[in-house]
């Protein structure tokens, strides 16, 4: 018996769609309801993909490119992630969903 590899296809805003293995790109933040969703997934090398949909509108942005050396991909900042979430929310027309996804990001510890 052959095991079928699971993958998801994400519509991007400024490039062709990408296909990822969700096991290698776990969600680190998400928000959604019946007609919309915004999510952030992170690869172990530091790249992140932010994507979302609302009804028929789709958006996505990759942070840290496929051509970026692995040591540079880990420099993806939370600020860049938040900007990408806001961009996705703007494209899909649901700022509240974007704000909820930002609130779901891992908390930063400060002293």
N, C-alpha and C positions, 0 to 999 in steps of 0.2 A: 504494500500500500504506500502510495506517495503522499507526503504531506504537502499541502498547498501553502505557499508562503503568503501571509496576509500583507496587504498593502492598502494605502489610501491615496487617492489622487486629490491634490489641493490646487484649486484655481488660483493663479497668481495675478497680481494687478499689473505688473510691468514686465513679465516674462511668460514663457509657456508654462503650462501646469507642471507640477512636480509630483512624483510618486514616491512615497516613503513607507518604510516598515514601522508601524506604530510601536512595536516593541523596542526599536532602536531610537525612537523619537517620542519618549513619554511626555504626557501633558504635565506642565508645571503650573498652568493657570487656565481657567475656563469659566465661561458664563453663558447661560442660554435659557431659552424658554421655547415655547411651541413653534414660533415662526422665525427664530434667529439664534445664532451661536457665534461666539468669539472664543478662540483658544490660542494658547502658546504651547509649543512643543520644543523640547531641547534635546539635541544630540549630545552624546558623551564628550564630543570634541569641542562643545561650546556653541555650535551654531544653533540658531533658533529660527523657527518659522511661526509667524503670527498670521492667522487666517480667520475668516468669518463669513457668515452669510445672513441675510435677512430677506425673507421671501425669495425673490428671484435675483437679488443682488449678491455678488460674490467678490471677495477681495482677499489678497494674501501678499505677504512680504517676507523674504528670506534675509536674515541678519547673519552676516558671515557667509561669504559666497562659497560655492563648491571649489573655486580655484584658490581660496585662501589657505595658506599653510595652517596646519592644525594648531600650532602654537599661537597664531594670530586670531583664529576663530574664537578662542576662549576669551578674547577681549571684548566680546559683545556685552554691552552694558545694559543695566536695567533701564537707564534713561532712553537708550535706543529702542528697547523693547516697548516701553511706554509710548514713545512717539509712534511706533508701528501699530500698536493697539489703537491709538487715537486715529491714525490714518485709516485703518480697516473700519473702525466705527463710523468715520466720516463717509467712506465710500458706500457702506451698506445703509447709512442713514439712521444709525441707532447709537447715539452717544451714551445712553444709559447702559446699554450692554457693554460698551467699551469700558465705562467706569467700573462696572461690576467685575469685569475681567482683571482690570488693574488692581482692584481690591483683593483679588484671589492670588496675586503673585506672592511668592515666598517673602515673608517679612524680613526686613533688614535689621540687624541688631546694632544698636548704637549705645554709646556710653555717655 
